[in-house]
Amino acid sequence: MEFRWLYSVSGIRVLVGSILVVAASSTGFPGFVRAFGVTLIVAGISIPLLGEERVDRMAEWWLRQLDWMLRAWRLSSGLWSLSRGSDGSNKPMQPKGVREFE
């Protein structure tokens, strides 16, 4: 990977993350959107700080993994994300304005 592209991609991550943080309050899941935006901002800032060699080693490690391992990782992280509530609790996420039935 050419390291010069990393700065452009990082800048785009910070930009998109900032847009998500600003727009989070007008979405159905503001906590999730805000957290995702902050994650993008942190990743956009931290990845160039790791340096070219370390980023290359991390990319090569991921590319060496077997397909089933990558799929299992994606599935487990997706299921974990869905199991978490928007406020960090274990309650299922509810869009704004939706009342729970009693």
matplotlib code that plots the C-alpha trace (Angstrom):
import matplotlib.pyplot as plt

x = [0.0, 1.2, 1.4, 0.6, -3.0, -3.3, -3.5, -6.3, -8.3, -7.7, -8.9, -12.1, -12.6, -12.3, -14.6, -17.3, -17.0, -17.4, -20.5, -22.0, -21.3, -23.0, -26.0, -26.4, -29.1, -31.5, -31.3, -33.3, -30.3, -28.3, -26.1, -25.0, -24.4, -22.4, -20.3, -19.7, -18.7, -16.3, -14.8, -14.2, -12.6, -10.3, -9.3, -8.7, -6.4, -4.6, -3.8, -1.3, 0.3, 1.1, 3.5, 3.9, 5.7, 3.2, 0.2, 1.7, 2.3, -1.3, -2.7, -0.5, -1.6, -5.3, -4.8, -3.1, -6.1, -8.3, -11.7, -13.6, -11.7, -12.5, -16.2, -16.4, -14.8, -17.3, -20.3, -19.2, -18.6, -21.9, -23.9, -22.2, -23.0, -26.7, -26.9, -25.9, -28.4, -27.9, -27.1, -24.6, -27.1, -28.3, -31.7, -32.6, -32.2, -35.4, -35.7, -36.6, -40.3, -41.2, -42.9, -42.4, -45.6, -46.4]
y = [0.0, 3.5, 5.5, 8.8, 7.5, 6.9, 10.6, 11.1, 8.2, 9.4, 12.8, 11.4, 9.3, 12.3, 14.3, 11.6, 11.0, 14.7, 14.8, 11.8, 13.4, 16.6, 14.9, 12.2, 14.1, 14.1, 10.3, 7.4, 6.0, 9.1, 7.2, 4.6, 7.2, 9.5, 6.5, 5.4, 9.0, 9.2, 5.8, 7.1, 10.3, 8.3, 5.9, 8.7, 10.4, 7.4, 5.3, 7.8, 8.1, 4.4, 4.8, 3.2, 0.0, -0.8, -0.2, -2.4, -5.2, -4.9, -5.0, -8.0, -9.9, -9.4, -10.5, -13.7, -14.8, -17.6, -16.7, -18.6, -16.7, -13.3, -14.3, -15.5, -12.3, -10.2, -12.3, -12.2, -8.4, -7.8, -10.0, -8.3, -4.8, -5.8, -7.2, -3.8, -1.1, 2.4, 3.7, 0.9, -1.2, -4.7, -3.4, -3.7, -0.5, 1.6, 4.3, 7.8, 8.3, 4.6, 3.6, 0.2, -1.9, -2.8]
z = [0.0, -0.8, 2.4, 0.7, 0.2, 3.9, 4.6, 2.2, 3.5, 7.1, 6.2, 4.7, 7.8, 10.1, 7.8, 7.7, 11.4, 12.1, 9.9, 11.8, 15.2, 14.2, 12.6, 15.3, 17.2, 14.2, 13.6, 15.0, 16.9, 18.1, 20.5, 17.9, 15.1, 17.5, 18.7, 15.1, 14.2, 17.1, 16.2, 12.6, 13.9, 16.3, 13.6, 11.1, 13.5, 15.0, 11.9, 10.4, 13.8, 13.7, 10.9, 7.5, 8.6, 11.3, 9.1, 6.4, 8.9, 10.2, 6.6, 5.7, 8.8, 8.0, 4.4, 5.5, 7.6, 6.3, 4.8, 7.5, 10.2, 8.7, 8.3, 11.9, 13.1, 11.1, 12.3, 16.0, 16.0, 14.1, 16.6, 19.5, 18.1, 17.6, 21.1, 22.7, 23.3, 22.0, 25.5, 26.3, 28.2, 27.1, 26.2, 22.5, 20.6, 20.0, 17.4, 18.7, 19.2, 19.4, 22.7, 24.2, 24.7, 28.2]

ax = plt.figure().add_subplot(projection="3d")
ax.plot(x, y, z, "-o")
ax.set_aspect("equal")
plt.show()
